[in-house]
Amino acid sequence: MVPLLLALSLMVGACGSGDDENLADVQLVGVDFELNSIMLTNGGAENLLTDGLWAYQDGEAFEFNIFTIKPRATILFSVRDLDGVDRSGGEIALFSSDAFDDEEAVLDYVAWGTSGHHLVDTGVVGGAWGEVGAVEVPGGTAALIRFDLQFFGPEGWEPFTGDE
């Protein structure tokens, strides 16, 4: 429940129509293990249309429904189509196409825990992840939150346990 409250506190209303399809402005800012969800932010100044945006994890992928994210808005999206997220280890990669081995198509990336990091090299080469490594996930972690959008790697993420 606490991650949901945190996600709701981050969220800004985001529905409507938009013309800008600049997927380069999408930023992955959270992974909620309790809700099997990820949080995405539009870091740009124009509406962001999710048309052509893909999420990938461990051989599973889905294309986002067409949705508009307003500038600076953060939205919670379910990843149940990826079989959810496992707090012991995994990754989420966002792509601008279904070419999941193309470093130029990777938009953002996060790896956590001790296993399931199949695309870490693609994330590093594509500039979406700063180093080969993962965010540490202590017991009781409910979510991972990207606290610094300037860092592309484990140092920009922090576990959220609800005890803070």
Helices and strands as residue ranges (DSSP letters): H 2-10, G 23-25, E 26-32, E 37-42, E 48-49, E 54-57, E 60-63, E 68-69, E 74-78, G 80-82, E 89-95, E 106-113, H 120-125, E 143-146, G 154-156, E 157-160
